[in-house]
Structure formats: structure tokens, C-alpha cells
């Protein structure tokens, strides 16, 4: 027996937006660390820490951001499909000649 589920299109849209912002934020943070570069902050320890973090985590965070972008695109396409399907179902159940109450 199939279980009942419901796709919340607005919640899905919000998730898509948040994931997109997350990917952009990760890329931006790594670029800012990279841009500090030698003597960019004026504090040797901070510059060294930023450089160390960039060296150790830059590539991995880039991959995470790329994957997040892929998930965002997939969810966006999924949302479009569900929205189209929902609209088709609404149209299929309309009574001819009767105005919609929505």
C-alpha cells in the first residue's frame, strides 16, 4: 500500500533559495580568505591562519559548493515538475461550466 505524501511547493522553493545562498556564501568566504593573501589583514597570525585554512579546506569547500549547486538545480527542476503536475490535476478535476472557488 502506498503511503501518503504531500509536496509543499513554497517550502521547496525556500529550500532551493537557501541552498543557493549557502553555495554562494561558501565560495565567497573562500575567495575572501584567498584575497587576504600576504599582508592583507595586517596581522601575521591571522594571515597565516587564513592561508592554512585555504590550503587545507579550499578545494573541499569548493566541491561542497559545487555539489550544493547541483542539488539546487535538481530541486528546482523537481519543483517545476510537481507544480506542473499539480496544475494538471487541478484542471482534470474541474467541473465544466463551474467557476473555481480558489
Secondary structure, 3 states (H helix, E strand, C coil): CCCCCCCCHHHHHHHHHHHHHHHHHHHHHHHHHHHHCCCCCCCHHHHHHHHHHHHHHHHHHHHHHHHHHHHHHHHHHHHHHHHHHHHHHHHHCCCCCCCCCC
